[in-house]
Amino acid sequence: MTIITLDEAKAHLRVDGDADDADITLKLMAAEGAVAESLNRSVPWTDEAGAEVPVPAPVKAAVLLILGDLYATREAAVTGTIRTENQTVEWLLSPYRKWSFA
């Protein structure tokens, strides 16, 4: 199960056709995995009782932002550019993070 459908991802990336579907799917899975890891939550999204619930819009937006970064920046090294973390992603995800104090 995914948070974002392939069609939603392609609309966000403004991609038409099927040529990049495999690449977009791979990057979408990576973006969703990064969000789940950051939040210390599993996908599908569940409530305290373990029942599946809709994913909050800010979490979906964070997945799309990360997907956009992965899709736009496909190379491992960029010369002459300062790269910083996307603070919007952190801002969107912080209210949904589960903290474990074990």
Secondary structure, 3 states (H helix, E strand, C coil): CCCCCHHHHHHHHCCCCCCCHHHHHHHHHHHHHHHHHHHCCCCCCECCCCCECCCCHHHHHHHHHHHHHHHHCCCCCCCCCCCCCCHHHHHHHHHHCCCCCC
